[in-house]
Amino acid sequence: MGKPRSLYVHIPFCASICSYCDFPKLIYRKQWAESYLRSLFIELESLDDIELLDTIYIGGGTPNCLPFELLESLLTRLEKYLLPGGEFSIEANPEFVNEEQAKLFKRHRVNRVSIGMQSSSPKLLKTCNRKHDFEAVRQAVQTLRQAGIDNISLDIIYALPGESLEEAVEDAKKAMSLKPDHLSAYSLILEDGTSFKARGITESSDEIQAEQYEAIRGLFESNGYRRYEFSSFAKPNKKCRHNLTYWHDEQYYAVGLGASGYVGEKRFRNTKNLNKYLASEYHEEEEIVSPTSDREYYFLTNLRLEEGFLIEDFNKRFETDFESEYKLKIGRLIDKGLVEISEGRFRVKADKLILLDAVLVELF
């Protein structure tokens, strides 16, 4: 498979904790952040024979809540790993974007910014413990554009507690009004350790989630945003190249608290304990990928893509004949109207992608 060509970097610090977030996160403290970056750079330097990368993605947490000097230190260290023409993404909360920060991004070759809009409703933003409003999102997009960032993504969350179909549709319309290059729409998933879960809030029904998702999808697609992955929509040539690394089940480096990576035949997850991380005790879980789990990961990721996967690629990777080996399973799925084979690709039908779990159960 060769060496990974992508790198994920996790920055766990936030100014406040969102009610739905289950990612490794910490309230920002200067001394913690300084120590964290020192350990992060040590982990980065420990990567085996890292070469220039096609994509780098800084996620969180809230990476852009770091003060200017620490953010500059991080970007300076990372940009030297980026190939010319590479994609360099950073997640950003809109309330921290300003002209100085946007120019810093541009100077250090950050060329894609993913903004957590989440909702345009003051009521729902308050429920989520978000500290911005829609006007802050508008201003952030404008500031980044003026600095020369020409690839901006907006994230929204649907099926929030008490959210109506009308509110979900309004969020989609407001997001599109800012003319981003990329849009992501995620349903609310409640995990242990989140404020929502602790408060006894439950997820919306499957029917409500499906109704809101299909309404959002219809709006995005009718306005020129092509769905390429279940939750991801893009203008032409604006797909997230880094995230496609995941969806194509390719290897990638990962550094930082709680970060998960895939290198060689090993998948790993870093510790979520800050003290252990600062002591350079990085990997907490490691899995040697078996032939069976390798295929399962491949199906789990590639079949989220609207284009599915090239059968030729599957055959080459797993040294088999997909259509022969899975003949009976493919037949049952086709009879159910869930999948299709077209132009050498195996894919879930576009209008059935929401039923992906049923396809995976059959294939596994």
C-alpha positions as CSV (number, residue, x, y, z in Angstrom):
1,M,0.0,0.0,0.0
2,G,2.9,2.3,0.4
3,K,3.4,5.0,3.0
4,P,0.5,7.2,4.2
5,R,0.0,10.4,2.3
6,S,-2.3,12.1,4.8
7,L,-2.0,13.4,8.4
8,Y,-4.6,14.1,11.0
9,V,-3.7,16.4,13.9
10,H,-5.9,16.7,16.9
11,I,-6.0,19.9,19.0
12,P,-8.3,19.3,22.0
13,F,-8.7,22.8,23.4
14,C,-12.0,24.6,23.5
15,A,-13.2,27.9,25.0
16,S,-16.4,26.1,26.0
17,I,-17.7,22.5,25.7
18,C,-20.6,21.8,23.2
19,S,-23.5,19.8,24.6
20,Y,-23.2,17.1,21.9
21,C,-19.4,16.7,21.7
22,D,-17.7,13.4,22.5
23,F,-14.3,14.1,21.0
24,P,-11.3,14.4,23.3
25,K,-11.5,18.0,24.5
26,L,-10.2,20.3,27.3
27,I,-11.0,23.8,28.3
28,Y,-8.1,26.0,27.1
29,R,-5.3,26.7,29.6
30,K,-2.2,28.4,28.3
31,Q,0.2,26.1,30.3
32,W,-1.6,23.0,29.1
33,A,-1.6,24.1,25.5
34,E,2.1,24.9,25.5
35,S,3.0,21.5,27.1
36,Y,0.6,19.8,24.7
37,L,2.2,21.3,21.6
38,R,5.6,20.2,22.8
39,S,4.4,16.6,23.1
40,L,2.6,16.8,19.8
41,F,5.8,17.9,18.0
42,I,7.7,15.0,19.6
43,E,5.0,12.6,18.4
44,L,5.1,14.1,15.0
45,E,8.9,13.7,14.7
46,S,8.6,10.1,15.8
47,L,6.6,9.1,12.8
48,D,8.4,6.5,10.7
49,D,10.1,8.1,7.6
50,I,7.2,10.5,7.1
51,E,7.4,12.0,3.6
52,L,5.7,15.0,2.0
53,L,1.9,14.7,2.3
54,D,-1.0,15.2,0.0
55,T,-3.3,16.3,2.8
56,I,-3.1,17.6,6.4
57,Y,-6.2,18.1,8.5
58,I,-6.2,19.9,11.9
59,G,-9.3,19.0,13.9
60,G,-10.5,19.3,17.4
61,G,-11.6,20.6,19.8
62,T,-11.4,24.1,18.5
63,P,-7.9,24.5,16.8
64,N,-8.5,28.2,16.1
65,C,-9.1,29.0,19.8
66,L,-5.3,28.8,20.3
67,P,-3.7,32.2,20.7
68,F,-1.8,33.6,17.7
69,E,1.7,32.6,18.8
70,L,0.8,29.0,19.5
71,L,-1.3,28.6,16.3
72,E,1.6,30.1,14.3
73,S,4.0,27.6,15.9
74,L,1.7,24.7,15.0
75,L,1.2,25.8,11.4
76,T,4.9,26.5,10.9
77,R,5.7,23.0,12.0
78,L,3.1,21.4,9.9
79,E,3.4,23.2,6.6
80,K,6.9,21.8,5.9
81,Y,5.2,18.4,5.5
82,L,2.8,19.5,2.8
83,L,3.4,18.8,-0.9
84,P,3.0,21.7,-3.4
85,G,-0.6,21.7,-4.3
86,G,-1.6,19.7,-1.2
87,E,-4.7,20.3,0.8
88,F,-4.2,21.9,4.2
89,S,-7.4,22.0,6.3
90,I,-8.3,23.4,9.7
91,E,-11.5,23.3,11.7
92,A,-12.6,26.7,13.0
93,N,-15.3,28.1,15.3
94,P,-16.6,31.3,13.7
95,E,-16.3,33.5,16.8
96,F,-12.5,33.2,16.8
97,V,-11.9,34.0,13.1
98,N,-10.5,37.4,12.6
99,E,-8.4,39.2,10.0
100,E,-5.1,38.4,11.7
101,Q,-5.9,34.8,12.0
102,A,-7.2,34.5,8.4
103,K,-3.9,36.0,7.1
104,L,-2.0,33.6,9.3
105,F,-3.8,30.7,7.7
106,K,-3.0,32.0,4.2
107,R,0.7,32.7,5.0
108,H,1.2,29.1,6.2
109,R,-0.5,27.5,3.2
110,V,-3.8,26.6,4.9
111,N,-6.1,26.5,1.9
112,R,-9.3,24.9,3.3
113,V,-11.3,26.0,6.4
114,S,-14.2,24.0,7.9
115,I,-16.4,26.2,10.0
116,G,-18.7,24.7,12.6
117,M,-22.0,26.6,11.9
118,Q,-24.2,23.8,13.3
119,S,-27.4,25.8,13.2
120,S,-28.7,29.3,12.4
121,S,-31.3,29.2,15.2
122,P,-30.4,31.2,18.4
123,K,-32.5,28.7,20.4
124,L,-30.8,25.6,19.0
125,L,-27.4,27.2,19.3
126,K,-28.0,27.9,22.9
127,T,-29.2,24.3,23.5
128,C,-25.9,23.1,22.0
129,N,-23.9,25.6,24.2
130,R,-22.5,27.3,21.1
131,K,-21.3,30.8,21.7
132,H,-21.7,32.3,18.2
133,D,-24.7,33.3,16.1
134,F,-25.3,33.2,12.3
135,E,-23.9,36.7,11.8
136,A,-20.6,35.5,13.2
137,V,-20.6,32.7,10.6
138,R,-21.3,35.2,7.9
139,Q,-18.4,37.5,9.1
140,A,-16.0,34.5,9.4
141,V,-16.7,33.4,5.8
142,Q,-16.2,37.0,4.5
143,T,-13.0,37.4,6.5
144,L,-11.5,34.2,5.2
145,R,-12.5,35.0,1.6
146,Q,-10.9,38.4,1.9
147,A,-7.7,36.7,3.0
148,G,-7.6,34.5,-0.1
149,I,-9.0,31.2,1.4
150,D,-10.9,29.9,-1.6
151,N,-12.2,26.6,-0.1
152,I,-14.6,27.0,2.8
153,S,-16.8,24.3,4.2
154,L,-19.8,24.7,6.6
155,D,-21.0,22.0,9.0
156,I,-24.6,21.8,10.2
157,I,-26.3,19.4,12.6
158,Y,-29.9,18.3,12.0
159,A,-32.3,16.4,14.3
160,L,-31.2,18.5,17.3
161,P,-33.4,18.3,20.4
162,G,-36.8,19.8,19.6
163,E,-35.8,20.8,16.0
164,S,-38.5,20.9,13.5
165,L,-38.3,20.1,9.8
166,E,-38.8,23.8,9.1
167,E,-35.8,24.7,11.3
168,A,-33.6,22.1,9.6
169,V,-34.6,23.4,6.2
170,E,-33.9,27.0,7.3
171,D,-30.4,26.0,8.5
172,A,-29.7,24.5,5.1
173,K,-30.9,27.6,3.3
174,K,-28.9,29.9,5.5
175,A,-25.7,27.9,5.0
176,M,-26.1,28.0,1.2
177,S,-26.7,31.7,1.3
178,L,-23.1,32.1,2.3
179,K,-22.0,30.3,-0.9
180,P,-19.6,27.9,0.7
181,D,-17.6,25.4,-1.5
182,H,-18.5,22.4,0.6
183,L,-21.3,21.5,3.0
184,S,-21.6,18.7,5.6
185,A,-24.8,17.7,7.4
186,Y,-24.7,15.4,10.4
187,S,-27.5,14.0,12.4
188,L,-27.2,14.4,16.2
189,I,-25.7,11.2,17.7
190,L,-25.7,11.1,21.5
191,E,-22.6,9.5,23.0
192,D,-21.7,8.7,26.6
193,G,-19.8,11.6,28.2
194,T,-21.7,14.3,26.5
195,S,-23.8,16.9,28.3
196,F,-26.9,15.9,26.2
197,K,-26.6,12.3,27.3
198,A,-26.1,13.3,31.0
199,R,-29.3,15.4,30.8
200,G,-31.3,12.4,29.5
201,I,-31.9,13.9,26.1
202,T,-32.7,11.2,23.5
203,E,-32.1,11.1,19.8
204,S,-34.8,11.9,17.4
205,S,-36.6,9.0,15.8
206,D,-35.3,7.4,12.6
207,E,-38.2,8.8,10.8
208,I,-37.5,12.4,11.9
209,Q,-33.8,12.0,11.0
210,A,-34.6,10.6,7.6
211,E,-37.2,13.3,6.8
212,Q,-34.8,16.1,7.8
213,Y,-31.8,14.5,6.0
214,E,-33.8,14.0,2.7
215,A,-35.1,17.6,2.8
216,I,-31.5,19.0,3.4
217,R,-30.1,16.7,0.7
218,G,-32.7,17.8,-1.8
219,L,-31.9,21.5,-1.2
220,F,-28.2,21.1,-1.4
221,E,-28.3,19.0,-4.6
222,S,-30.8,21.4,-6.3
223,N,-28.4,24.2,-5.6
224,G,-25.3,22.6,-7.2
225,Y,-23.8,20.7,-4.2
226,R,-23.2,17.2,-5.3
227,R,-23.4,14.5,-2.6
228,Y,-20.2,12.4,-2.8
229,E,-20.4,10.8,0.7
230,F,-23.5,10.3,2.9
231,S,-23.0,13.5,4.9
232,S,-20.8,15.5,2.5
233,F,-21.8,17.8,-0.4
234,A,-19.5,19.8,-2.7
235,K,-19.3,22.1,-5.6
236,P,-17.2,20.8,-8.6
237,N,-13.6,20.0,-7.6
238,K,-14.2,20.9,-4.0
239,K,-14.5,17.5,-2.4
240,C,-12.5,17.2,0.9
241,R,-9.4,15.3,-0.3
242,H,-8.4,14.4,3.3
243,N,-11.8,12.9,4.2
244,L,-11.7,10.9,1.0
245,T,-8.6,9.2,2.4
246,Y,-10.9,7.8,5.1
247,W,-13.7,6.9,2.7
248,H,-11.3,5.1,0.4
249,D,-9.9,3.2,3.4
250,E,-6.4,4.4,2.8
251,Q,-3.7,4.7,5.4
252,Y,-3.1,7.9,7.3
253,Y,-0.9,9.2,10.1
254,A,-2.6,10.7,13.2
255,V,-1.1,12.6,16.1
256,G,-2.6,14.2,19.2
257,L,-4.9,13.3,22.1
258,G,-7.3,10.6,21.2
259,A,-6.4,10.6,17.5
260,S,-6.9,7.5,15.5
261,G,-4.7,6.4,12.6
262,Y,-4.0,3.6,10.2
263,V,-0.4,2.8,9.2
264,G,0.8,-0.4,7.6
265,E,-1.3,-3.3,9.0
266,K,-2.0,-1.5,12.2
267,R,-4.9,0.7,13.3
268,F,-4.4,2.6,16.5
269,R,-6.0,5.1,18.9
270,N,-4.1,7.5,21.1
271,T,-4.7,7.9,24.8
272,K,-7.4,10.4,25.9
273,N,-5.5,11.0,29.1
274,L,-3.6,14.3,29.0
275,N,-1.1,13.4,31.6
276,K,-0.2,10.2,29.7
277,Y,0.0,12.1,26.5
278,L,2.3,14.7,28.0
279,A,4.5,11.8,29.2
280,S,4.8,10.6,25.6
281,E,2.6,7.6,26.3
282,Y,0.7,7.9,23.0
283,H,-0.9,4.7,21.7
284,E,-3.6,3.3,24.0
285,E,-5.2,0.8,21.6
286,E,-3.7,-1.0,18.7
287,E,-5.3,-3.5,16.2
288,I,-3.4,-5.6,13.7
289,V,-5.9,-5.7,10.9
290,S,-7.0,-9.2,10.0
291,P,-8.0,-10.2,6.4
292,T,-11.7,-10.3,7.6
293,S,-11.7,-7.0,9.4
294,D,-9.8,-5.4,6.5
295,R,-12.7,-6.2,4.2
296,E,-15.2,-5.0,6.7
297,Y,-13.4,-1.6,7.1
298,Y,-13.3,-1.4,3.3
299,F,-17.1,-1.9,3.0
300,L,-17.9,0.4,5.9
301,T,-16.0,3.3,4.4
302,N,-16.2,3.0,0.6
303,L,-20.0,2.2,0.6
304,R,-20.7,5.6,2.3
305,L,-19.5,7.1,-1.0
306,E,-22.2,7.8,-3.6
307,E,-19.9,6.3,-6.3
308,G,-19.2,3.2,-4.2
309,F,-16.0,1.4,-5.2
310,L,-14.3,0.1,-8.3
311,I,-14.7,-3.6,-8.4
312,E,-11.2,-3.8,-10.1
313,D,-9.7,-2.0,-7.1
314,F,-11.4,-4.4,-4.7
315,N,-10.2,-7.4,-6.6
316,K,-6.6,-6.1,-6.7
317,R,-6.5,-5.2,-3.0
318,F,-8.0,-8.5,-1.8
319,E,-6.7,-10.8,-4.5
320,T,-10.2,-12.1,-5.3
321,D,-13.1,-11.8,-7.7
322,F,-15.7,-9.7,-5.9
323,E,-18.6,-10.6,-8.2
324,S,-17.9,-14.3,-8.0
325,E,-17.2,-14.5,-4.3
326,Y,-20.1,-12.3,-3.3
327,K,-22.5,-13.5,-6.1
328,L,-25.3,-14.7,-3.8
329,K,-25.1,-11.7,-1.5
330,I,-25.0,-9.2,-4.4
331,G,-28.0,-11.0,-5.9
332,R,-30.1,-10.7,-2.8
333,L,-29.2,-7.0,-2.5
334,I,-30.1,-6.3,-6.1
335,D,-33.4,-8.1,-5.7
336,K,-34.1,-5.8,-2.7
337,G,-33.4,-2.8,-4.8
338,L,-30.6,-1.6,-2.6
339,V,-27.5,-1.8,-4.7
340,E,-26.3,-1.7,-8.3
341,I,-23.3,-2.5,-10.5
342,S,-22.6,0.1,-13.1
343,E,-19.5,1.2,-15.1
344,G,-17.4,-1.3,-13.1
345,R,-18.5,0.0,-9.7
346,F,-20.5,-1.5,-6.9
347,R,-22.6,1.1,-5.1
348,V,-25.6,1.5,-2.9
349,K,-28.3,3.1,-5.0
350,A,-28.4,6.9,-4.4
351,D,-31.9,6.9,-3.0
352,K,-31.1,4.0,-0.7
353,L,-27.8,5.2,0.8
354,I,-29.7,6.0,4.0
355,L,-30.3,2.2,4.3
356,L,-26.5,1.5,4.2
357,D,-26.6,-0.5,7.4
358,A,-28.9,-3.1,5.8
359,V,-26.4,-3.5,2.9
360,L,-23.5,-3.9,5.3
361,V,-25.4,-6.6,7.4
362,E,-25.8,-8.6,4.2
363,L,-22.2,-8.3,3.1
364,F,-20.7,-9.1,6.5
